[in-house]
Amino acid sequence: MFQYDEIGPSAVASSSSSSKVKDEFPIKMDLAKGIYEVPLQRMAPFMMCSICSGYLIDACTVVDCCRTFCKSCLLKYFDDGENTDCPQCASMIHQSHPTQYVSMDRTMQEIIYKMIPGLKRMERKERLEFIKQEKRSKGEEVDDNEEERQRQERLLEKERNTNTCFKGNPCRSHHRGDAQVVVQLLPGQRGFPRPLRPIIRLSQMATINTIKRYLAMSMWKKVSRYNEIDLFCNNELMGKDFSMRFIQLTRCRDQPKTKPVRLYYKKHIERMRFGDKAYGFVFGVSGPIVTAEKMSGAAMYELVRVGHDELVGEIIRLEGDYATIQVYEETSGVTVGDPVLRTGEPLSVELGPGIMNAIFDGVQRPLKDIADATHSIYIPKGISIHSLNRNTLWNYTINKHVQVGSHVKGGDVIGVVDESVLIKHKILVPPNIAGNVTFQTPSGQYTVSDTLLELETTDGQVEKVSMYQVWPVRIPRPVAEKLAGNNPLLCGQRVLDALFCCVQGGTCAIPGAFGCGKTVISQSLSKYSNSDAIIYVGCGERGNEMSEVLRDFPELTIEVDGVATSIMERTVLVANTSNMPVAAREASIYTGITLAEYFRDMGLNVSMMADSTSRWAEALREISGNLKICLHSL
């Protein structure tokens, strides 16, 4: 609080008498009672011009020495052309153009107007009188009628209303001469207490950090807890240094100015979910490549969650305390300082009933389930949905050869699920588990997460086996031996079967320029080949080509025991079209290979098509270019 009895140049004439002022006007401070009073006379030397000995008007600061003067005083001082130094410290400003090294100090001027009530009004009045005198000296007519006086009164009344918060209570009022904005604070999630005033009016220059401190003080009476709050506008996280003017112009430009700016406050991302050591921060962003700091202890190809939206990413480079992350989602909105959450697990896929007749993106997110959950044609950032539906019941038949007490190992069949007419889905023991059966469920209907079998390993631990298993995409599933390729792969195209023979278990490539029909041949393989299962990976293909697959495949049927069945019952689509993030194209290849290896372990003949590898290589080149940019920034 500032107390003053007299205001004016006579109180303190110059800065040389500052020591006398300190003794004459001491600071009153009593922290126990919350009192901290500074007499205005102590502040006067910092608000006065050394040329005119008056309060600063249109404050201008010399860039070199940071001395502040009135604009008119400084221009008059430089007007004769001989003065090129500072009026106070006599340091050289510029030999020929000193005015170019002087800048307006609006912050200082706002402080002075707020510290000296009525100064701005008095200055405006004096300027108006000066203009009238100039007109009279030139013989021009001056209008001093009643309308002019009423206009001045309206201006003064408007200024009083703007600068007074509580009419009739000057102790609670404060000067607010800058532009104002009305903000409505709404809870973005449950469990948050409501602030004392959900609608506030504040300066356009106020930042998000200011509002977070207000919320922390209003809700918890502790301003130090402001870091536990995140503010969102239009579902976008607002940076701590964003001003209300910036938000109003960029995020609310289509909103009428009469409506308040809506900000939703949520709890800050949980830092302790995996411990403090598993929590890093964004250091730099270049397209799908994000560099994070404080990542010591991380592992190569570890799965991380980037930003407040928890975007899916994978560590592809480690150097000291920094980690380079390949993000599989759009990185717009990720800023420096955002959290990077380590999961301690590699990028993995879920393998089990429900894979067939499904369409996934490059990291095995079910696109149909996402569309049903969000009612949107776009994939929201950071959405997390199980790849396999946890609520679907499957008819499970146990393997009679596996009983309690039997010894099983990785790859053994414990039961069968009739996933479709074309696919008998065998439930396998995961490759990295072996032991004696201690519990077995009977045949019946179960979900993929229900426990079907319990094993006791050699070290005494109990392992639970369900219908699905999780496998890292970059680790090949183990095999006992590689079988000889003795059976042909019939493509359904006579020219290929006659002239370009393929073998089951082999690898083929279809080179060609754009528009030659490569996609037609790969789709023909999916439709008519003698494979038991089809994994079709659209790696960077156009969206209309994937939609053509979805439109044509259900119309094609295969007769099984006299019953026509759609070939989609044996097909899995991994769609990563050209408009999706390029980093996910690489992941889609690994996802498709892992799915194919899983069905291969069941004894099925699987055809895995990647369309096209050229766009996959294009994505790798783009990632490589962004990686160089990030490395140069370290």
C-alpha positions as CSV (number, residue, x, y, z in Angstrom):
1,M,0.0,0.0,0.0
2,F,1.3,3.5,-0.9
3,Q,0.6,6.3,1.5
4,Y,1.1,10.0,0.5
5,D,0.3,13.4,1.9
6,E,1.6,15.7,-0.8
7,I,2.4,15.1,-4.4
8,G,4.6,17.1,-6.6
9,P,8.1,18.2,-7.6
10,S,8.5,20.1,-4.4
11,A,8.5,16.9,-2.4
12,V,11.7,15.7,-3.9
13,A,13.6,18.0,-6.2
14,S,16.3,15.7,-7.5
15,S,17.8,12.2,-7.0
16,S,20.8,13.8,-5.1
17,S,18.6,14.1,-2.1
18,S,17.5,10.5,-2.0
19,S,19.4,9.7,1.2
20,K,17.6,12.6,2.9
21,V,14.3,11.2,1.7
22,K,15.0,7.8,3.1
23,D,15.6,9.2,6.5
24,E,12.6,11.5,6.4
25,F,10.1,8.9,5.0
26,P,10.9,5.5,6.3
27,I,9.3,2.3,5.2
28,K,6.7,0.8,7.6
29,M,6.8,-2.9,7.7
30,D,5.1,-5.4,10.0
31,L,5.1,-8.9,8.4
32,A,3.2,-10.4,11.3
33,K,0.2,-8.1,10.6
34,G,0.7,-8.2,6.9
35,I,1.6,-4.5,6.7
36,Y,4.1,-3.2,4.1
37,E,3.8,0.6,3.6
38,V,6.1,2.5,1.3
39,P,5.6,6.3,1.2
40,L,5.2,7.7,-2.2
41,Q,8.0,10.2,-1.6
42,R,10.4,7.3,-1.6
43,M,9.3,6.4,-5.2
44,A,9.3,10.0,-6.6
45,P,12.9,10.1,-7.7
46,F,12.4,7.2,-10.0
47,M,9.3,8.7,-11.6
48,M,10.7,12.2,-12.3
49,C,12.5,13.7,-15.3
50,S,15.9,15.2,-14.5
51,I,15.5,17.8,-17.2
52,C,12.2,19.4,-16.2
53,S,12.1,18.1,-12.6
54,G,8.5,17.0,-13.1
55,Y,6.8,13.6,-13.4
56,L,7.6,11.7,-16.6
57,I,5.1,12.3,-19.4
58,D,5.5,10.1,-22.5
59,A,8.5,8.4,-20.9
60,C,11.4,7.6,-23.2
61,T,14.5,5.7,-22.3
62,V,18.0,6.0,-23.8
63,V,18.9,2.5,-25.0
64,D,22.6,2.7,-24.0
65,C,22.4,4.0,-20.4
66,C,18.8,3.2,-19.6
67,R,18.1,6.8,-18.4
68,T,14.4,7.9,-18.7
69,F,13.2,11.4,-19.6
70,C,10.0,13.1,-20.9
71,K,9.7,12.8,-24.6
72,S,9.2,16.5,-25.2
73,C,12.2,17.3,-22.9
74,L,14.4,14.9,-24.7
75,L,13.4,16.1,-28.2
76,K,14.0,19.7,-27.2
77,Y,17.4,18.8,-25.8
78,F,18.4,17.2,-29.1
79,D,16.7,19.9,-31.2
80,D,19.7,22.3,-31.4
81,G,21.9,19.6,-33.0
82,E,24.8,20.1,-30.7
83,N,23.7,17.8,-27.8
84,T,24.3,14.2,-28.7
85,D,25.0,12.9,-25.2
86,C,22.8,11.8,-22.3
87,P,21.4,14.8,-20.3
88,Q,22.0,13.0,-17.0
89,C,25.2,10.9,-17.3
90,A,26.8,12.7,-20.3
91,S,27.6,9.5,-22.1
92,M,27.7,9.6,-25.9
93,I,24.4,8.3,-27.5
94,H,25.2,8.8,-31.2
95,Q,27.2,11.4,-33.0
96,S,24.6,12.3,-35.7
97,H,21.3,10.6,-34.9
98,P,20.8,10.3,-31.1
99,T,17.0,10.2,-31.4
100,Q,17.2,6.8,-33.2
101,Y,18.6,5.3,-30.0
102,V,15.7,6.3,-27.8
103,S,12.6,4.2,-27.3
104,M,9.2,4.7,-25.7
105,D,9.0,3.2,-22.2
106,R,5.3,2.4,-22.0
107,T,5.7,0.2,-18.9
108,M,7.2,3.1,-16.9
109,Q,4.5,5.4,-18.1
110,E,1.8,3.0,-17.0
111,I,3.4,2.7,-13.6
112,I,3.5,6.4,-13.2
113,Y,-0.1,6.9,-14.2
114,K,-1.1,4.2,-11.7
115,M,1.0,5.6,-8.9
116,I,-0.2,9.2,-9.4
117,P,-4.0,9.4,-9.5
118,G,-5.3,12.2,-11.6
119,L,-2.0,12.8,-13.4
120,K,-3.2,11.4,-16.7
121,R,-6.4,13.5,-16.5
122,M,-4.4,16.7,-15.7
123,E,-2.0,16.1,-18.6
124,R,-4.9,15.6,-21.0
125,K,-6.5,18.9,-19.7
126,E,-3.2,20.8,-20.1
127,R,-2.8,19.5,-23.6
128,L,-6.3,20.6,-24.5
129,E,-5.7,24.1,-23.1
130,F,-2.4,24.3,-25.0
131,I,-4.2,23.4,-28.3
132,K,-6.8,26.1,-27.6
133,Q,-4.1,28.7,-26.9
134,E,-2.4,27.8,-30.2
135,K,-5.6,28.2,-32.1
136,R,-6.2,31.6,-30.5
137,S,-2.7,32.8,-31.3
138,K,-3.3,31.9,-34.9
139,G,-6.6,33.7,-35.0
140,E,-8.7,30.5,-35.3
141,E,-12.1,30.2,-33.7
142,V,-12.3,28.1,-30.4
143,D,-15.5,26.4,-29.5
144,D,-16.1,26.7,-25.8
145,N,-19.8,26.0,-25.8
146,E,-21.8,23.6,-23.5
147,E,-21.5,20.7,-25.8
148,E,-17.7,20.7,-25.5
149,R,-17.9,20.8,-21.7
150,Q,-20.4,17.9,-21.6
151,R,-18.1,15.9,-23.9
152,Q,-15.3,16.4,-21.5
153,E,-17.4,15.4,-18.6
154,R,-18.4,12.2,-20.3
155,L,-14.8,11.4,-21.0
156,L,-13.9,12.0,-17.4
157,E,-16.8,9.9,-16.2
158,K,-15.8,7.1,-18.5
159,E,-12.3,7.2,-17.2
160,R,-13.5,7.1,-13.6
161,N,-15.7,4.1,-14.4
162,T,-12.8,2.3,-16.1
163,N,-10.3,2.9,-13.4
164,T,-12.5,2.2,-10.4
165,C,-13.4,-1.4,-9.4
166,F,-15.5,-0.6,-6.3
167,K,-17.5,2.6,-6.4
168,G,-17.7,4.3,-3.1
169,N,-14.8,2.2,-1.7
170,P,-11.5,3.8,-2.7
171,C,-9.5,1.4,-0.5
172,R,-10.5,-1.6,-2.7
173,S,-10.2,0.3,-6.0
174,H,-7.1,0.4,-8.2
175,H,-6.1,2.1,-11.4
176,R,-6.8,0.1,-14.5
177,G,-6.0,2.2,-17.5
178,D,-5.0,-0.7,-19.9
179,A,-7.4,-2.7,-22.0
180,Q,-9.5,-5.3,-20.2
181,V,-10.8,-8.8,-21.0
182,V,-13.4,-10.9,-19.2
183,V,-12.5,-14.5,-18.6
184,Q,-14.8,-17.3,-17.5
185,L,-13.1,-20.1,-15.6
186,L,-14.7,-23.5,-15.9
187,P,-13.7,-26.9,-14.5
188,G,-12.4,-29.3,-17.2
189,Q,-12.8,-32.4,-15.1
190,R,-14.5,-33.6,-11.9
191,G,-13.0,-33.3,-8.4
192,F,-11.8,-29.6,-8.7
193,P,-13.2,-27.1,-6.2
194,R,-14.8,-24.0,-7.9
195,P,-12.9,-20.7,-7.5
196,L,-14.4,-17.9,-5.5
197,R,-15.0,-15.8,-8.7
198,P,-15.5,-18.0,-11.8
199,I,-15.8,-14.8,-14.0
200,I,-13.0,-12.3,-13.6
201,R,-11.9,-9.1,-15.4
202,L,-8.2,-8.6,-15.9
203,S,-5.7,-6.9,-18.1
204,Q,-5.1,-8.1,-21.7
205,M,-1.4,-8.3,-20.8
206,A,-2.1,-10.8,-18.0
207,T,-0.6,-14.2,-18.7
208,I,-1.8,-17.8,-18.1
209,N,0.6,-18.0,-15.2
210,T,-1.3,-15.2,-13.5
211,I,-4.6,-17.0,-13.8
212,K,-3.1,-20.2,-12.6
213,R,-1.8,-18.4,-9.5
214,Y,-5.2,-16.9,-8.9
215,L,-6.9,-20.3,-9.2
216,A,-4.4,-21.9,-6.8
217,M,-4.9,-19.1,-4.2
218,S,-8.7,-19.2,-4.7
219,M,-9.1,-23.0,-4.5
220,W,-6.4,-24.1,-2.1
221,K,-5.2,-20.9,-0.4
222,K,-1.7,-21.8,-1.6
223,V,-0.2,-19.9,-4.5
224,S,2.7,-22.3,-4.7
225,R,0.3,-25.0,-6.1
226,Y,-0.2,-23.2,-9.4
227,N,1.9,-25.8,-11.2
228,E,-0.8,-28.4,-10.5
229,I,-3.2,-26.7,-12.9
230,D,-3.3,-26.7,-16.7
231,L,-5.5,-24.2,-18.6
232,F,-7.2,-25.1,-22.0
233,C,-8.9,-23.0,-24.6
234,N,-10.9,-24.8,-27.3
235,N,-9.3,-28.1,-26.1
236,E,-5.8,-26.7,-26.7
237,L,-3.3,-26.4,-23.9
238,M,-2.3,-22.8,-23.2
239,G,1.3,-22.0,-22.7
240,K,2.3,-20.4,-19.4
241,D,3.5,-17.2,-21.1
242,F,0.4,-16.7,-23.3
243,S,-1.1,-13.3,-22.7
244,M,-4.9,-12.8,-22.8
245,R,-4.6,-10.5,-25.8
246,F,-2.7,-13.3,-27.7
247,I,-5.4,-15.8,-26.8
248,Q,-8.2,-13.5,-27.7
249,L,-6.7,-12.7,-31.1
250,T,-5.7,-16.2,-32.1
251,R,-8.0,-18.7,-30.2
252,C,-11.2,-16.6,-29.9
253,R,-11.0,-14.4,-33.1
254,D,-14.4,-15.8,-34.3
255,Q,-16.1,-15.2,-31.0
256,P,-18.0,-12.0,-30.3
257,K,-16.1,-9.6,-28.1
258,T,-19.2,-9.3,-25.8
259,K,-18.7,-12.9,-24.7
260,P,-16.1,-13.9,-22.1
261,V,-13.0,-15.9,-23.0
262,R,-13.7,-19.5,-21.7
263,L,-10.7,-21.2,-20.1
264,Y,-11.1,-24.8,-18.7
265,Y,-8.8,-25.8,-15.9
266,K,-7.6,-29.3,-15.4
267,K,-5.3,-31.2,-13.1
268,H,-1.7,-31.2,-14.4
269,I,-0.4,-34.4,-15.9
270,E,0.4,-36.9,-13.1
271,R,4.1,-36.7,-12.5
272,M,4.4,-39.5,-10.0
273,R,2.6,-42.2,-12.0
274,F,6.0,-43.8,-12.9
275,G,8.2,-41.9,-10.4
276,D,10.1,-38.7,-10.9
277,K,13.0,-40.4,-12.7
278,A,10.6,-41.5,-15.5
279,Y,9.6,-37.9,-16.3
280,G,11.4,-35.7,-18.9
281,F,10.7,-32.5,-20.7
282,V,10.5,-31.5,-24.4
283,F,13.7,-29.7,-25.5
284,G,12.9,-29.3,-29.2
285,V,10.4,-30.2,-31.9
286,S,11.0,-30.8,-35.6
287,G,8.0,-32.3,-37.4
288,P,7.5,-35.9,-36.0
289,I,10.8,-35.8,-34.2
290,V,10.9,-34.5,-30.6
291,T,14.0,-34.1,-28.5
292,A,13.6,-34.5,-24.8
293,E,15.9,-33.7,-21.9
294,K,16.3,-35.3,-18.5
295,M,15.8,-38.8,-20.0
296,S,18.8,-40.6,-18.5
297,G,18.0,-44.2,-17.8
298,A,15.7,-44.5,-20.8
299,A,16.1,-47.5,-23.2
300,M,16.2,-47.6,-27.0
301,Y,12.7,-48.1,-28.6
302,E,11.0,-47.4,-25.3
303,L,7.4,-46.2,-25.5
304,V,6.8,-42.7,-24.2
305,R,3.9,-40.3,-24.0
306,V,4.8,-36.8,-25.3
307,G,3.1,-33.6,-24.1
308,H,-0.1,-33.0,-22.2
309,D,-2.1,-34.9,-24.8
310,E,0.1,-38.0,-24.2
311,L,1.0,-38.5,-27.8
312,V,2.4,-42.0,-28.6
313,G,6.1,-41.9,-29.3
314,E,9.2,-44.2,-29.4
315,I,12.8,-43.4,-28.5
316,I,15.1,-43.9,-31.5
317,R,18.3,-42.2,-30.2
318,L,20.0,-41.7,-26.9
319,E,22.8,-39.2,-26.3
320,G,23.7,-38.3,-22.7
321,D,20.7,-36.8,-20.9
322,Y,18.9,-36.3,-24.2
323,A,16.6,-38.7,-26.1
324,T,15.3,-38.4,-29.7
325,I,11.7,-39.5,-29.9
326,Q,9.7,-40.5,-33.0
327,V,6.1,-39.4,-32.5
328,Y,3.4,-41.4,-34.2
329,E,0.8,-38.6,-34.0
330,E,0.5,-35.0,-35.1
331,T,2.9,-32.9,-33.0
332,S,1.2,-29.5,-33.5
333,G,0.7,-27.9,-30.1
334,V,3.7,-29.5,-28.5
335,T,5.9,-26.8,-26.9
336,V,9.2,-26.7,-25.2
337,G,8.9,-27.7,-21.6
338,D,6.0,-30.1,-22.1
339,P,6.2,-33.4,-20.1
340,V,7.5,-36.6,-21.6
341,L,6.3,-39.6,-19.7
342,R,8.3,-42.9,-19.9
343,T,6.3,-46.1,-19.7
344,G,9.3,-48.5,-19.4
345,E,7.8,-50.7,-22.1
346,P,8.4,-51.1,-25.8
347,L,5.9,-50.4,-28.5
348,S,3.7,-53.5,-28.5
349,V,0.5,-54.9,-30.1
350,E,-2.3,-57.0,-28.7
351,L,-2.7,-60.5,-30.3
352,G,-5.9,-62.4,-29.8
353,P,-9.5,-63.0,-31.0
354,G,-11.0,-59.9,-32.7
355,I,-8.1,-59.1,-35.0
356,M,-9.8,-60.4,-38.1
357,N,-12.3,-58.2,-39.9
358,A,-10.8,-55.2,-38.2
359,I,-9.1,-52.1,-39.4
360,F,-6.2,-50.5,-37.4
361,D,-3.9,-47.6,-37.8
362,G,-0.1,-47.9,-37.7
363,V,0.1,-48.4,-34.0
364,Q,-2.9,-50.8,-33.8
365,R,-5.5,-48.4,-32.7
366,P,-9.0,-49.7,-33.8
367,L,-10.3,-47.0,-36.2
368,K,-13.9,-48.2,-36.1
369,D,-14.0,-48.2,-32.3
370,I,-12.5,-44.7,-32.2
371,A,-15.1,-43.4,-34.7
372,D,-17.9,-44.9,-32.5
373,A,-16.5,-43.4,-29.3
374,T,-15.7,-39.9,-30.6
375,H,-18.3,-39.6,-33.4
376,S,-15.6,-37.9,-35.5
377,I,-13.9,-38.7,-38.8
378,Y,-10.5,-37.7,-37.3
379,I,-8.4,-39.5,-34.7
380,P,-8.2,-37.3,-31.6
381,K,-4.7,-36.6,-30.2
382,G,-3.6,-39.0,-27.4
383,I,-6.7,-41.2,-27.6
384,S,-6.2,-44.5,-25.8
385,I,-8.5,-47.4,-26.7
386,H,-7.8,-51.1,-26.4
387,S,-6.9,-52.7,-29.7
388,L,-9.1,-55.8,-28.8
389,N,-12.6,-55.3,-27.5
390,R,-12.8,-56.2,-23.8
391,N,-16.5,-56.7,-23.8
392,T,-17.0,-59.2,-26.6
393,L,-17.7,-62.7,-25.5
394,W,-16.0,-65.5,-27.5
395,N,-16.9,-69.2,-27.5
396,Y,-13.9,-70.9,-26.1
397,T,-13.3,-74.7,-26.3
398,I,-10.5,-76.1,-24.2
399,N,-7.8,-78.5,-25.5
400,K,-8.6,-81.9,-23.9
401,H,-4.9,-82.8,-23.9
402,V,-4.1,-79.9,-21.6
403,Q,-5.2,-80.6,-18.0
404,V,-4.3,-79.6,-14.5
405,G,-0.8,-80.9,-13.8
406,S,0.3,-80.9,-17.5
407,H,3.5,-79.2,-18.5
408,V,3.1,-76.6,-21.2
409,K,5.5,-74.2,-22.9
410,G,5.4,-71.4,-25.4
411,G,3.5,-72.1,-28.5
412,D,1.3,-74.9,-27.1
413,V,-2.4,-74.8,-27.9
414,I,-4.6,-74.6,-24.8
415,G,-7.9,-74.0,-26.7
416,V,-9.7,-72.8,-29.8
417,V,-12.0,-69.9,-30.5
418,D,-14.3,-69.8,-33.5
419,E,-13.5,-66.3,-34.6
420,S,-15.2,-66.8,-38.0
421,V,-16.1,-69.5,-40.4
422,L,-12.7,-69.1,-42.1
423,I,-10.5,-68.7,-39.0
424,K,-10.2,-71.2,-36.1
425,H,-8.3,-69.0,-33.7
426,K,-6.0,-71.1,-31.6
427,I,-5.2,-69.8,-28.1
428,L,-1.4,-70.2,-27.6
429,V,0.8,-70.0,-24.6
430,P,3.0,-67.0,-25.0
431,P,6.5,-67.9,-26.2
432,N,8.3,-66.6,-23.1
433,I,6.2,-68.7,-20.6
434,A,6.5,-72.3,-19.5
435,G,5.4,-74.3,-16.5
436,N,2.9,-76.7,-15.0
437,V,-0.9,-76.1,-15.2
438,T,-2.4,-75.3,-11.8
439,F,-5.8,-73.9,-12.9
440,Q,-7.9,-74.3,-16.1
441,T,-11.3,-72.9,-16.9
442,P,-13.9,-75.0,-18.6
443,S,-15.3,-74.4,-22.1
444,G,-17.7,-71.5,-22.3
445,Q,-18.0,-67.8,-23.2
446,Y,-15.2,-65.5,-22.1
447,T,-13.8,-62.1,-22.9
448,V,-10.2,-61.7,-24.1
449,S,-9.1,-60.5,-20.7
450,D,-10.5,-63.4,-18.7
451,T,-7.9,-65.8,-17.2
452,L,-8.1,-69.2,-18.9
453,L,-5.0,-70.9,-17.5
454,E,-2.6,-70.5,-14.6
455,L,0.9,-71.8,-14.7
456,E,3.5,-72.3,-12.0
457,T,7.0,-71.7,-13.4
458,T,10.2,-73.4,-12.3
459,D,11.0,-70.4,-10.0
460,G,7.7,-70.7,-8.2
461,Q,5.9,-67.7,-9.8
462,V,2.3,-68.0,-11.0
463,E,1.7,-66.8,-14.6
464,K,-1.9,-66.1,-15.9
465,V,-2.8,-66.9,-19.5
466,S,-5.7,-65.2,-21.2
467,M,-7.0,-65.2,-24.8
468,Y,-4.7,-62.3,-25.8
469,Q,-1.1,-61.6,-25.4
470,V,1.1,-58.5,-25.8
471,W,4.2,-58.7,-28.1
472,P,6.8,-56.0,-28.9
473,V,6.6,-55.1,-32.6
474,R,10.4,-54.9,-33.1
475,I,11.1,-58.3,-31.7
476,P,10.6,-61.3,-34.1
477,R,8.4,-64.1,-32.7
478,P,10.6,-67.2,-32.1
479,V,10.5,-70.2,-34.5
480,A,11.8,-73.7,-34.2
481,E,12.9,-74.1,-37.8
482,K,12.3,-72.6,-41.2
483,L,10.3,-75.0,-43.5
484,A,11.2,-75.6,-47.1
485,G,9.1,-73.7,-49.6
486,N,7.5,-76.6,-51.5
487,N,4.0,-75.2,-52.1
488,P,3.1,-72.5,-54.7
489,L,1.3,-69.2,-53.8
490,L,-1.6,-69.0,-56.2
491,C,-2.3,-65.4,-56.9
492,G,-5.6,-65.7,-58.8
493,Q,-4.0,-64.0,-61.8
494,R,-3.1,-66.5,-64.5
495,V,-0.3,-64.4,-66.0
496,L,1.4,-64.2,-62.7
497,D,0.9,-67.9,-61.8
498,A,2.2,-68.9,-65.2
499,L,5.1,-66.6,-65.8
500,F,6.0,-65.2,-62.3
501,C,5.6,-68.0,-59.9
502,C,5.6,-67.4,-56.2
503,V,6.1,-69.8,-53.3
504,Q,4.5,-69.8,-49.9
505,G,7.1,-68.6,-47.4
506,G,8.9,-66.5,-50.0
507,T,9.1,-62.8,-50.7
508,C,8.0,-60.9,-53.8
509,A,8.2,-57.3,-55.0
510,I,6.0,-55.5,-57.5
511,P,8.0,-52.6,-58.9
512,G,6.5,-50.0,-61.2
513,A,5.8,-46.4,-61.8
514,F,2.8,-44.5,-60.5
515,G,-0.5,-45.6,-62.1
516,C,0.8,-48.9,-63.4
517,G,-1.5,-51.0,-61.3
518,K,0.6,-52.2,-58.4
519,T,-2.2,-51.7,-56.0
520,V,-4.6,-53.7,-58.2
521,I,-2.2,-56.7,-58.1
522,S,-1.8,-56.5,-54.4
523,Q,-5.6,-56.3,-53.9
524,S,-6.0,-59.3,-56.3
525,L,-3.6,-61.3,-54.0
526,S,-5.8,-60.4,-51.1
527,K,-9.0,-61.4,-52.8
528,Y,-8.1,-64.6,-54.7
529,S,-4.8,-66.1,-53.3
530,N,-4.8,-69.5,-51.6
531,S,-3.7,-68.1,-48.2
532,D,-5.5,-68.7,-45.0
533,A,-5.1,-65.2,-43.6
534,I,-4.4,-61.8,-45.3
535,I,-2.6,-58.9,-43.6
536,Y,-3.0,-55.8,-45.8
537,V,-0.8,-52.8,-44.8
538,G,-1.7,-49.6,-46.5
539,C,1.6,-47.8,-45.8
540,G,1.2,-44.2,-47.0
541,E,-1.4,-45.1,-49.6
542,R,-4.1,-42.7,-50.7
543,G,-7.3,-42.7,-48.7
544,N,-9.5,-43.5,-51.6
545,E,-7.5,-46.7,-52.2
546,M,-8.1,-47.9,-48.7
547,S,-11.8,-47.0,-49.0
548,E,-11.9,-49.0,-52.2
549,V,-10.6,-52.0,-50.3
550,L,-13.3,-51.5,-47.6
551,R,-15.9,-51.2,-50.3
552,D,-14.9,-54.1,-52.5
553,F,-13.7,-56.8,-50.0
554,P,-17.1,-57.3,-48.2
555,E,-18.7,-58.0,-51.6
556,L,-16.3,-60.8,-52.4
557,T,-17.3,-64.2,-50.9
558,I,-15.9,-67.6,-50.5
559,E,-18.0,-70.8,-50.2
560,V,-17.2,-72.8,-47.1
561,D,-19.4,-75.9,-46.7
562,G,-21.9,-74.4,-49.1
563,V,-22.1,-71.1,-47.1
564,A,-21.0,-67.9,-48.8
565,T,-18.6,-66.0,-46.5
566,S,-17.0,-62.6,-47.0
567,I,-13.3,-62.6,-47.4
568,M,-13.1,-59.8,-44.8
569,E,-13.4,-62.6,-42.2
570,R,-9.9,-63.6,-43.0
571,T,-8.5,-60.1,-43.6
572,V,-6.8,-57.5,-41.4
573,L,-6.4,-54.0,-42.6
574,V,-3.6,-51.8,-41.2
575,A,-4.5,-48.3,-42.7
576,N,-1.9,-45.6,-42.5
577,T,-2.9,-43.3,-45.4
578,S,-0.8,-40.5,-46.8
579,N,-2.5,-37.8,-44.7
580,M,-1.6,-39.5,-41.4
581,P,1.7,-38.8,-39.6
582,V,4.7,-40.1,-41.6
583,A,6.4,-41.6,-38.6
584,A,3.5,-44.1,-38.2
585,R,4.3,-45.6,-41.6
586,E,7.4,-47.3,-40.2
587,A,5.4,-48.6,-37.3
588,S,2.6,-49.9,-39.6
589,I,5.1,-52.3,-41.3
590,Y,6.3,-53.7,-37.9
591,T,2.6,-54.0,-36.8
592,G,1.7,-55.9,-39.9
593,I,4.7,-58.3,-39.6
594,T,3.9,-59.0,-36.0
595,L,0.2,-59.8,-36.8
596,A,1.3,-62.1,-39.6
597,E,3.8,-63.9,-37.4
598,Y,1.1,-64.5,-34.8
599,F,-1.2,-66.3,-37.3
600,R,1.8,-68.1,-38.7
601,D,2.4,-69.6,-35.2
602,M,-1.1,-71.1,-35.4
603,G,-0.1,-73.0,-38.5
604,L,-1.9,-70.8,-41.0
605,N,-0.6,-69.7,-44.4
606,V,-0.4,-65.9,-44.1
607,S,0.0,-63.4,-46.9
608,M,1.3,-60.0,-45.7
609,M,1.1,-57.1,-48.3
610,A,2.8,-53.7,-47.7
611,D,1.5,-51.1,-50.2
612,S,3.8,-49.4,-50.8
613,T,7.4,-49.7,-49.7
614,S,8.4,-46.6,-51.7
615,R,6.2,-44.4,-49.5
616,W,7.7,-46.2,-46.5
617,A,11.2,-45.3,-47.7
618,E,9.9,-41.7,-48.3
619,A,8.8,-41.5,-44.6
620,L,12.2,-42.8,-43.5
621,R,14.0,-40.1,-45.5
622,E,11.7,-37.4,-44.0
623,I,12.4,-38.6,-40.5
624,S,16.1,-38.7,-41.3
625,G,16.0,-35.1,-42.4
626,N,14.1,-33.9,-39.3
627,L,16.5,-36.0,-37.1
628,K,19.5,-34.0,-38.5
629,I,17.7,-30.7,-37.7
630,C,17.1,-31.8,-34.1
631,L,20.7,-33.0,-33.6
632,H,22.0,-29.7,-34.8
633,S,20.0,-27.9,-32.2
634,L,21.6,-29.9,-29.3
